[in-house]
């Protein structure tokens, strides 16, 4: 493909309390050859949806057999299972952990895709939005451009997880991103239309979680945290790391893995 897609997602916020939201990140998933991996990922995606519908039918049949109203938990499960499925790091639980692990293992079965992430620690004394006129939208656009300028090594068309441009901003995300020298076009899109945007969300979520986990920001007793930590360990295992090793060690400005596919993380700078 002369021009290949790159799927861009972000996590965290650039305003508000740095103590509550200390890490901001942007991830870019480059897919040079979409032919075989697309079929494989969507097959897994549709299988997951069928599994959810089977579970929904089981709950429904159980309620009917009792001739009693559903419990609040059952009603919630029925509503959740009826919704369109979308992979999101924030939705990982013990009950669906294996589906997310399968997703990562499928991704790493293909050597061609690349994933790149930039992380910014908002607790850094140099943290400031002043260089972008205290405009978090402008900061988001320029940090995304910086990531693509630094890491993309081929011509790409950027598909960016949709966010509304603030009405009072004269900064157009598409113009900023397309000023990166290998970016030939840009489109904002809802993540529910593309498993690739969802995969970028999961990969970036793993990186951000590991960074915050290293700082002791998560409860060791939470089952949800345990499920997410287990998924991060699946990712680390595929990159040849042990669970105790970090995706962004203290004092490191950049980490690069080339097997099983190119995977990079670097620390953003405000100066």
KEPALO-16834 format. One record per residue (C-alpha): residue in three letters; residue number from 0; x, y, z; chain. Coordinates in Angstrom, 3 decimals. Layout:
// residues N
{type: ALA, seq: NUM, east: X, north: Y, up: Z, mol: A}
...
***
This chain:
// residues 271
{type: UNK, seq: 0, east: 0.000, north: 0.000, up: 0.000, mol: A}
{type: UNK, seq: 1, east: 1.452, north: 3.356, up: -1.019, mol: A}
{type: UNK, seq: 2, east: -0.475, north: 5.119, up: 1.741, mol: A}
{type: UNK, seq: 3, east: -1.460, north: 3.065, up: 4.764, mol: A}
{type: UNK, seq: 4, east: -3.802, north: 3.901, up: 7.646, mol: A}
{type: UNK, seq: 5, east: -2.669, north: 5.024, up: 11.075, mol: A}
{type: UNK, seq: 6, east: -5.265, north: 4.891, up: 13.863, mol: A}
{type: UNK, seq: 7, east: -4.850, north: 7.480, up: 16.618, mol: A}
{type: UNK, seq: 8, east: -6.327, north: 7.462, up: 20.116, mol: A}
{type: UNK, seq: 9, east: -5.707, north: 9.430, up: 23.309, mol: A}
{type: UNK, seq: 10, east: -6.139, north: 8.839, up: 27.035, mol: A}
{type: UNK, seq: 11, east: -6.273, north: 11.174, up: 30.005, mol: A}
{type: UNK, seq: 12, east: -6.844, north: 14.919, up: 30.094, mol: A}
{type: UNK, seq: 13, east: -4.623, north: 17.970, up: 29.692, mol: A}
{type: UNK, seq: 14, east: -6.460, north: 20.149, up: 32.199, mol: A}
{type: UNK, seq: 15, east: -7.753, north: 19.768, up: 35.744, mol: A}
{type: UNK, seq: 16, east: -5.902, north: 18.214, up: 38.649, mol: A}
{type: UNK, seq: 17, east: -2.577, north: 16.549, up: 37.703, mol: A}
{type: UNK, seq: 18, east: -2.830, north: 14.432, up: 40.847, mol: A}
{type: UNK, seq: 19, east: -6.130, north: 12.883, up: 39.754, mol: A}
{type: UNK, seq: 20, east: -5.177, north: 12.574, up: 36.064, mol: A}
{type: UNK, seq: 21, east: -1.356, north: 12.559, up: 36.083, mol: A}
{type: UNK, seq: 22, east: -0.614, north: 10.768, up: 32.817, mol: A}
{type: UNK, seq: 23, east: -1.731, north: 11.911, up: 29.385, mol: A}
{type: UNK, seq: 24, east: -1.035, north: 9.740, up: 26.383, mol: A}
{type: UNK, seq: 25, east: -1.552, north: 9.436, up: 22.653, mol: A}
{type: UNK, seq: 26, east: -1.137, north: 6.216, up: 20.693, mol: A}
{type: UNK, seq: 27, east: -0.766, north: 5.585, up: 16.966, mol: A}
{type: UNK, seq: 28, east: -1.401, north: 2.178, up: 15.392, mol: A}
{type: UNK, seq: 29, east: 0.148, north: 1.930, up: 11.914, mol: A}
{type: UNK, seq: 30, east: -1.167, north: -0.907, up: 9.733, mol: A}
{type: UNK, seq: 31, east: 0.964, north: -1.210, up: 6.557, mol: A}
{type: UNK, seq: 32, east: -0.965, north: -4.216, up: 5.224, mol: A}
{type: UNK, seq: 33, east: -4.611, north: -4.505, up: 6.255, mol: A}
{type: UNK, seq: 34, east: -5.586, north: -7.569, up: 4.211, mol: A}
{type: UNK, seq: 35, east: -5.168, north: -10.612, up: 6.464, mol: A}
{type: UNK, seq: 36, east: -5.154, north: -8.894, up: 9.850, mol: A}
{type: UNK, seq: 37, east: -8.506, north: -7.203, up: 9.178, mol: A}
{type: UNK, seq: 38, east: -10.280, north: -10.512, up: 8.583, mol: A}
{type: UNK, seq: 39, east: -8.635, north: -12.052, up: 11.651, mol: A}
{type: UNK, seq: 40, east: -9.466, north: -9.188, up: 14.014, mol: A}
{type: UNK, seq: 41, east: -13.068, north: -8.878, up: 12.895, mol: A}
{type: UNK, seq: 42, east: -13.572, north: -12.638, up: 13.149, mol: A}
{type: UNK, seq: 43, east: -12.494, north: -12.397, up: 16.803, mol: A}
{type: UNK, seq: 44, east: -14.687, north: -9.331, up: 17.239, mol: A}
{type: UNK, seq: 45, east: -17.809, north: -11.056, up: 15.894, mol: A}
{type: UNK, seq: 46, east: -17.114, north: -14.206, up: 17.926, mol: A}
{type: UNK, seq: 47, east: -16.995, north: -12.038, up: 21.055, mol: A}
{type: UNK, seq: 48, east: -20.347, north: -10.502, up: 20.113, mol: A}
{type: UNK, seq: 49, east: -21.888, north: -13.964, up: 19.646, mol: A}
{type: UNK, seq: 50, east: -20.563, north: -15.055, up: 23.032, mol: A}
{type: UNK, seq: 51, east: -22.187, north: -12.021, up: 24.628, mol: A}
{type: UNK, seq: 52, east: -25.506, north: -12.773, up: 22.930, mol: A}
{type: UNK, seq: 53, east: -25.343, north: -16.393, up: 24.121, mol: A}
{type: UNK, seq: 54, east: -24.819, north: -15.197, up: 27.691, mol: A}
{type: UNK, seq: 55, east: -27.722, north: -12.769, up: 27.280, mol: A}
{type: UNK, seq: 56, east: -30.006, north: -15.591, up: 26.100, mol: A}
{type: UNK, seq: 57, east: -28.968, north: -17.719, up: 29.093, mol: A}
{type: UNK, seq: 58, east: -29.895, north: -14.952, up: 31.547, mol: A}
{type: UNK, seq: 59, east: -33.182, north: -14.338, up: 29.728, mol: A}
{type: UNK, seq: 60, east: -34.143, north: -18.023, up: 29.813, mol: A}
{type: UNK, seq: 61, east: -33.278, north: -18.260, up: 33.512, mol: A}
{type: UNK, seq: 62, east: -35.530, north: -15.295, up: 34.327, mol: A}
{type: UNK, seq: 63, east: -38.429, north: -16.796, up: 32.373, mol: A}
{type: UNK, seq: 64, east: -38.046, north: -20.170, up: 34.090, mol: A}
{type: UNK, seq: 65, east: -38.443, north: -18.518, up: 37.512, mol: A}
{type: UNK, seq: 66, east: -41.480, north: -16.453, up: 36.546, mol: A}
{type: UNK, seq: 67, east: -40.012, north: -13.674, up: 38.661, mol: A}
{type: UNK, seq: 68, east: -38.882, north: -10.173, up: 37.779, mol: A}
{type: UNK, seq: 69, east: -35.163, north: -9.897, up: 36.986, mol: A}
{type: UNK, seq: 70, east: -32.799, north: -8.680, up: 39.640, mol: A}
{type: UNK, seq: 71, east: -31.099, north: -5.323, up: 39.116, mol: A}
{type: UNK, seq: 72, east: -27.859, north: -7.120, up: 38.269, mol: A}
{type: UNK, seq: 73, east: -29.593, north: -9.319, up: 35.685, mol: A}
{type: UNK, seq: 74, east: -31.334, north: -6.336, up: 34.121, mol: A}
{type: UNK, seq: 75, east: -28.009, north: -4.502, up: 33.901, mol: A}
{type: UNK, seq: 76, east: -26.352, north: -7.529, up: 32.286, mol: A}
{type: UNK, seq: 77, east: -29.142, north: -7.805, up: 29.736, mol: A}
{type: UNK, seq: 78, east: -28.832, north: -4.137, up: 28.795, mol: A}
{type: UNK, seq: 79, east: -25.052, north: -4.277, up: 28.535, mol: A}
{type: UNK, seq: 80, east: -25.077, north: -7.460, up: 26.466, mol: A}
{type: UNK, seq: 81, east: -27.614, north: -5.965, up: 24.046, mol: A}
{type: UNK, seq: 82, east: -25.395, north: -3.013, up: 23.219, mol: A}
{type: UNK, seq: 83, east: -22.971, north: -2.974, up: 20.321, mol: A}
{type: UNK, seq: 84, east: -19.714, north: -4.425, up: 21.560, mol: A}
{type: UNK, seq: 85, east: -16.659, north: -2.177, up: 21.600, mol: A}
{type: UNK, seq: 86, east: -13.233, north: -3.034, up: 22.976, mol: A}
{type: UNK, seq: 87, east: -12.115, north: -0.423, up: 25.511, mol: A}
{type: UNK, seq: 88, east: -9.393, north: -0.667, up: 28.122, mol: A}
{type: UNK, seq: 89, east: -11.715, north: 0.860, up: 30.714, mol: A}
{type: UNK, seq: 90, east: -14.186, north: -2.024, up: 30.177, mol: A}
{type: UNK, seq: 91, east: -11.760, north: -4.826, up: 31.065, mol: A}
{type: UNK, seq: 92, east: -13.027, north: -7.063, up: 33.859, mol: A}
{type: UNK, seq: 93, east: -12.260, north: -10.544, up: 35.072, mol: A}
{type: UNK, seq: 94, east: -15.257, north: -11.886, up: 33.149, mol: A}
{type: UNK, seq: 95, east: -14.020, north: -10.615, up: 29.777, mol: A}
{type: UNK, seq: 96, east: -10.257, north: -10.720, up: 30.367, mol: A}
{type: UNK, seq: 97, east: -9.681, north: -13.702, up: 28.070, mol: A}
{type: UNK, seq: 98, east: -11.350, north: -11.972, up: 25.122, mol: A}
{type: UNK, seq: 99, east: -8.974, north: -9.028, up: 25.509, mol: A}
{type: UNK, seq: 100, east: -5.989, north: -11.355, up: 25.898, mol: A}
{type: UNK, seq: 101, east: -7.056, north: -13.122, up: 22.702, mol: A}
{type: UNK, seq: 102, east: -7.232, north: -9.745, up: 20.955, mol: A}
{type: UNK, seq: 103, east: -3.642, north: -8.885, up: 21.924, mol: A}
{type: UNK, seq: 104, east: -2.363, north: -12.309, up: 20.960, mol: A}
{type: UNK, seq: 105, east: -4.031, north: -12.019, up: 17.556, mol: A}
{type: UNK, seq: 106, east: -2.493, north: -8.591, up: 17.050, mol: A}
{type: UNK, seq: 107, east: 1.018, north: -9.808, up: 17.833, mol: A}
{type: UNK, seq: 108, east: 0.626, north: -12.749, up: 15.465, mol: A}
{type: UNK, seq: 109, east: 1.169, north: -10.222, up: 12.652, mol: A}
{type: UNK, seq: 110, east: 4.651, north: -8.648, up: 12.446, mol: A}
{type: UNK, seq: 111, east: 3.730, north: -5.774, up: 10.112, mol: A}
{type: UNK, seq: 112, east: 1.686, north: -3.406, up: 12.337, mol: A}
{type: UNK, seq: 113, east: 3.442, north: -0.816, up: 14.456, mol: A}
{type: UNK, seq: 114, east: 2.314, north: 0.839, up: 17.666, mol: A}
{type: UNK, seq: 115, east: 3.771, north: 4.078, up: 18.996, mol: A}
{type: UNK, seq: 116, east: 2.850, north: 5.941, up: 22.173, mol: A}
{type: UNK, seq: 117, east: 3.836, north: 9.214, up: 23.785, mol: A}
{type: UNK, seq: 118, east: 3.228, north: 9.744, up: 27.500, mol: A}
{type: UNK, seq: 119, east: 3.286, north: 13.059, up: 29.343, mol: A}
{type: UNK, seq: 120, east: 3.510, north: 13.323, up: 33.112, mol: A}
{type: UNK, seq: 121, east: 1.423, north: 16.328, up: 34.091, mol: A}
{type: UNK, seq: 122, east: 3.128, north: 16.388, up: 37.509, mol: A}
{type: UNK, seq: 123, east: 6.347, north: 17.431, up: 35.777, mol: A}
{type: UNK, seq: 124, east: 7.386, north: 20.909, up: 37.014, mol: A}
{type: UNK, seq: 125, east: 7.724, north: 21.958, up: 33.375, mol: A}
{type: UNK, seq: 126, east: 4.106, north: 20.999, up: 32.618, mol: A}
{type: UNK, seq: 127, east: 2.289, north: 23.951, up: 31.104, mol: A}
{type: UNK, seq: 128, east: -0.313, north: 24.663, up: 28.463, mol: A}
{type: UNK, seq: 129, east: 1.029, north: 28.178, up: 28.036, mol: A}
{type: UNK, seq: 130, east: 2.942, north: 27.342, up: 24.864, mol: A}
{type: UNK, seq: 131, east: -0.415, north: 26.511, up: 23.253, mol: A}
{type: UNK, seq: 132, east: -2.219, north: 29.532, up: 24.638, mol: A}
{type: UNK, seq: 133, east: -3.673, north: 27.474, up: 27.521, mol: A}
{type: UNK, seq: 134, east: -5.714, north: 25.649, up: 24.877, mol: A}
{type: UNK, seq: 135, east: -5.916, north: 21.901, up: 25.569, mol: A}
{type: UNK, seq: 136, east: -7.385, north: 21.267, up: 22.094, mol: A}
{type: UNK, seq: 137, east: -4.375, north: 22.907, up: 20.465, mol: A}
{type: UNK, seq: 138, east: -2.050, north: 20.960, up: 22.756, mol: A}
{type: UNK, seq: 139, east: -3.758, north: 17.698, up: 21.781, mol: A}
{type: UNK, seq: 140, east: -3.406, north: 18.492, up: 18.078, mol: A}
{type: UNK, seq: 141, east: 0.278, north: 19.427, up: 18.333, mol: A}
{type: UNK, seq: 142, east: 1.244, north: 16.494, up: 20.559, mol: A}
{type: UNK, seq: 143, east: -0.460, north: 14.153, up: 18.090, mol: A}
{type: UNK, seq: 144, east: 1.429, north: 15.774, up: 15.244, mol: A}
{type: UNK, seq: 145, east: 4.696, north: 15.403, up: 17.154, mol: A}
{type: UNK, seq: 146, east: 4.050, north: 11.678, up: 17.671, mol: A}
{type: UNK, seq: 147, east: 3.372, north: 11.120, up: 13.965, mol: A}
{type: UNK, seq: 148, east: 6.307, north: 13.285, up: 12.896, mol: A}
{type: UNK, seq: 149, east: 8.691, north: 11.361, up: 15.159, mol: A}
{type: UNK, seq: 150, east: 7.534, north: 7.803, up: 14.622, mol: A}
{type: UNK, seq: 151, east: 5.799, north: 7.338, up: 11.268, mol: A}
{type: UNK, seq: 152, east: 8.270, north: 6.071, up: 8.662, mol: A}
{type: UNK, seq: 153, east: 5.937, north: 5.851, up: 5.637, mol: A}
{type: UNK, seq: 154, east: 3.092, north: 7.778, up: 4.027, mol: A}
{type: UNK, seq: 155, east: -0.099, north: 7.428, up: 6.068, mol: A}
{type: UNK, seq: 156, east: -3.713, north: 8.525, up: 6.241, mol: A}
{type: UNK, seq: 157, east: -4.654, north: 9.326, up: 9.847, mol: A}
{type: UNK, seq: 158, east: -7.949, north: 8.070, up: 11.295, mol: A}
{type: UNK, seq: 159, east: -8.333, north: 9.814, up: 14.648, mol: A}
{type: UNK, seq: 160, east: -10.761, north: 8.887, up: 17.413, mol: A}
{type: UNK, seq: 161, east: -13.498, north: 11.501, up: 17.208, mol: A}
{type: UNK, seq: 162, east: -13.558, north: 14.518, up: 19.486, mol: A}
{type: UNK, seq: 163, east: -15.544, north: 17.718, up: 18.981, mol: A}
{type: UNK, seq: 164, east: -13.527, north: 20.813, up: 18.212, mol: A}
{type: UNK, seq: 165, east: -14.335, north: 23.463, up: 20.835, mol: A}
{type: UNK, seq: 166, east: -16.453, north: 26.167, up: 19.293, mol: A}
{type: UNK, seq: 167, east: -14.160, north: 28.933, up: 20.532, mol: A}
{type: UNK, seq: 168, east: -11.003, north: 27.399, up: 19.032, mol: A}
{type: UNK, seq: 169, east: -9.607, north: 28.374, up: 15.641, mol: A}
{type: UNK, seq: 170, east: -7.294, north: 25.346, up: 15.623, mol: A}
{type: UNK, seq: 171, east: -8.269, north: 22.633, up: 13.151, mol: A}
{type: UNK, seq: 172, east: -6.956, north: 19.213, up: 14.145, mol: A}
{type: UNK, seq: 173, east: -6.827, north: 18.038, up: 10.533, mol: A}
{type: UNK, seq: 174, east: -4.616, north: 20.952, up: 9.455, mol: A}
{type: UNK, seq: 175, east: -2.153, north: 20.411, up: 12.308, mol: A}
{type: UNK, seq: 176, east: -1.899, north: 16.651, up: 11.805, mol: A}
{type: UNK, seq: 177, east: -1.544, north: 16.922, up: 8.031, mol: A}
{type: UNK, seq: 178, east: 1.415, north: 19.264, up: 8.477, mol: A}
{type: UNK, seq: 179, east: 3.447, north: 16.219, up: 9.583, mol: A}
{type: UNK, seq: 180, east: 5.526, north: 15.350, up: 6.540, mol: A}
{type: UNK, seq: 181, east: 4.348, north: 11.723, up: 6.073, mol: A}
{type: UNK, seq: 182, east: 0.650, north: 12.365, up: 6.777, mol: A}
{type: UNK, seq: 183, east: -1.356, north: 12.602, up: 3.549, mol: A}
{type: UNK, seq: 184, east: -4.833, north: 13.007, up: 5.013, mol: A}
{type: UNK, seq: 185, east: -6.847, north: 12.950, up: 8.219, mol: A}
{type: UNK, seq: 186, east: -10.340, north: 11.932, up: 9.280, mol: A}
{type: UNK, seq: 187, east: -11.948, north: 11.953, up: 12.712, mol: A}
{type: UNK, seq: 188, east: -14.110, north: 8.850, up: 13.256, mol: A}
{type: UNK, seq: 189, east: -16.091, north: 7.218, up: 16.040, mol: A}
{type: UNK, seq: 190, east: -14.226, north: 4.285, up: 17.556, mol: A}
{type: UNK, seq: 191, east: -17.245, north: 1.982, up: 17.316, mol: A}
{type: UNK, seq: 192, east: -16.834, north: 1.835, up: 13.534, mol: A}
{type: UNK, seq: 193, east: -13.312, north: 0.382, up: 13.627, mol: A}
{type: UNK, seq: 194, east: -11.758, north: -2.451, up: 15.600, mol: A}
{type: UNK, seq: 195, east: -8.400, north: -0.810, up: 14.830, mol: A}
{type: UNK, seq: 196, east: -9.321, north: 2.328, up: 16.795, mol: A}
{type: UNK, seq: 197, east: -10.488, north: 0.047, up: 19.599, mol: A}
{type: UNK, seq: 198, east: -7.222, north: -1.892, up: 19.479, mol: A}
{type: UNK, seq: 199, east: -5.272, north: 1.380, up: 19.675, mol: A}
{type: UNK, seq: 200, east: -7.329, north: 2.238, up: 22.780, mol: A}
{type: UNK, seq: 201, east: -6.445, north: -1.096, up: 24.429, mol: A}
{type: UNK, seq: 202, east: -2.722, north: -0.879, up: 23.624, mol: A}
{type: UNK, seq: 203, east: -2.486, north: 2.719, up: 24.815, mol: A}
{type: UNK, seq: 204, east: -4.515, north: 1.870, up: 27.914, mol: A}
{type: UNK, seq: 205, east: -2.008, north: -0.843, up: 28.785, mol: A}
{type: UNK, seq: 206, east: 0.898, north: 1.589, up: 28.501, mol: A}
{type: UNK, seq: 207, east: -0.775, north: 4.289, up: 30.583, mol: A}
{type: UNK, seq: 208, east: -1.956, north: 1.791, up: 33.208, mol: A}
{type: UNK, seq: 209, east: 1.546, north: 0.384, up: 33.638, mol: A}
{type: UNK, seq: 210, east: 2.965, north: 3.877, up: 34.092, mol: A}
{type: UNK, seq: 211, east: 0.405, north: 4.754, up: 36.755, mol: A}
{type: UNK, seq: 212, east: 0.685, north: 1.317, up: 38.347, mol: A}
{type: UNK, seq: 213, east: 4.431, north: 1.824, up: 38.738, mol: A}
{type: UNK, seq: 214, east: 3.632, north: 4.957, up: 40.757, mol: A}
{type: UNK, seq: 215, east: 1.343, north: 2.972, up: 43.086, mol: A}
{type: UNK, seq: 216, east: -1.846, north: 4.670, up: 41.940, mol: A}
{type: UNK, seq: 217, east: -4.014, north: 1.551, up: 41.796, mol: A}
{type: UNK, seq: 218, east: -5.447, north: -0.596, up: 44.552, mol: A}
{type: UNK, seq: 219, east: -3.889, north: -4.049, up: 44.751, mol: A}
{type: UNK, seq: 220, east: -7.194, north: -5.475, up: 46.029, mol: A}
{type: UNK, seq: 221, east: -9.504, north: -4.387, up: 43.225, mol: A}
{type: UNK, seq: 222, east: -10.622, north: -7.270, up: 40.934, mol: A}
{type: UNK, seq: 223, east: -10.961, north: -4.818, up: 38.037, mol: A}
{type: UNK, seq: 224, east: -7.420, north: -3.529, up: 38.573, mol: A}
{type: UNK, seq: 225, east: -6.185, north: -7.127, up: 38.786, mol: A}
{type: UNK, seq: 226, east: -7.797, north: -7.954, up: 35.420, mol: A}
{type: UNK, seq: 227, east: -6.215, north: -4.901, up: 33.790, mol: A}
{type: UNK, seq: 228, east: -2.840, north: -5.687, up: 35.335, mol: A}
{type: UNK, seq: 229, east: -3.096, north: -9.229, up: 33.996, mol: A}
{type: UNK, seq: 230, east: -3.739, north: -7.886, up: 30.501, mol: A}
{type: UNK, seq: 231, east: -0.734, north: -5.565, up: 30.786, mol: A}
{type: UNK, seq: 232, east: 1.314, north: -8.623, up: 31.718, mol: A}
{type: UNK, seq: 233, east: 0.093, north: -10.376, up: 28.551, mol: A}
{type: UNK, seq: 234, east: 1.385, north: -7.398, up: 26.563, mol: A}
{type: UNK, seq: 235, east: 4.689, north: -7.436, up: 28.441, mol: A}
{type: UNK, seq: 236, east: 5.080, north: -11.150, up: 27.819, mol: A}
{type: UNK, seq: 237, east: 4.671, north: -10.644, up: 24.077, mol: A}
{type: UNK, seq: 238, east: 7.381, north: -7.966, up: 24.192, mol: A}
{type: UNK, seq: 239, east: 9.731, north: -10.257, up: 26.134, mol: A}
{type: UNK, seq: 240, east: 9.346, north: -8.484, up: 29.487, mol: A}
{type: UNK, seq: 241, east: 8.645, north: -9.941, up: 32.904, mol: A}
{type: UNK, seq: 242, east: 5.664, north: -8.614, up: 34.919, mol: A}
{type: UNK, seq: 243, east: 8.091, north: -6.665, up: 37.142, mol: A}
{type: UNK, seq: 244, east: 9.656, north: -4.806, up: 34.212, mol: A}
{type: UNK, seq: 245, east: 8.062, north: -1.551, up: 33.120, mol: A}
{type: UNK, seq: 246, east: 7.064, north: -0.314, up: 29.699, mol: A}
{type: UNK, seq: 247, east: 8.564, north: 3.071, up: 30.616, mol: A}
{type: UNK, seq: 248, east: 11.234, north: 2.629, up: 33.328, mol: A}
{type: UNK, seq: 249, east: 12.149, north: 5.555, up: 35.585, mol: A}
{type: UNK, seq: 250, east: 14.706, north: 7.800, up: 33.945, mol: A}
{type: UNK, seq: 251, east: 14.009, north: 6.456, up: 30.470, mol: A}
{type: UNK, seq: 252, east: 13.038, north: 8.808, up: 27.660, mol: A}
{type: UNK, seq: 253, east: 12.261, north: 6.134, up: 25.064, mol: A}
{type: UNK, seq: 254, east: 11.732, north: 2.379, up: 24.815, mol: A}
{type: UNK, seq: 255, east: 11.717, north: 0.432, up: 21.557, mol: A}
{type: UNK, seq: 256, east: 10.823, north: -3.210, up: 20.882, mol: A}
{type: UNK, seq: 257, east: 11.197, north: -4.649, up: 17.388, mol: A}
{type: UNK, seq: 258, east: 9.793, north: -8.121, up: 18.016, mol: A}
{type: UNK, seq: 259, east: 7.230, north: -9.502, up: 17.572, mol: A}
{type: UNK, seq: 260, east: 6.412, north: -6.141, up: 15.926, mol: A}
{type: UNK, seq: 261, east: 7.612, north: -2.567, up: 16.282, mol: A}
{type: UNK, seq: 262, east: 6.345, north: -1.090, up: 19.559, mol: A}
{type: UNK, seq: 263, east: 7.655, north: 2.198, up: 20.961, mol: A}
{type: UNK, seq: 264, east: 6.971, north: 4.406, up: 23.957, mol: A}
{type: UNK, seq: 265, east: 8.564, north: 7.762, up: 24.614, mol: A}
{type: UNK, seq: 266, east: 8.210, north: 10.474, up: 27.224, mol: A}
{type: UNK, seq: 267, east: 6.895, north: 13.764, up: 25.898, mol: A}
{type: UNK, seq: 268, east: 8.579, north: 17.003, up: 26.826, mol: A}
{type: UNK, seq: 269, east: 7.037, north: 20.395, up: 27.425, mol: A}
{type: UNK, seq: 270, east: 10.123, north: 22.450, up: 26.683, mol: A}
***
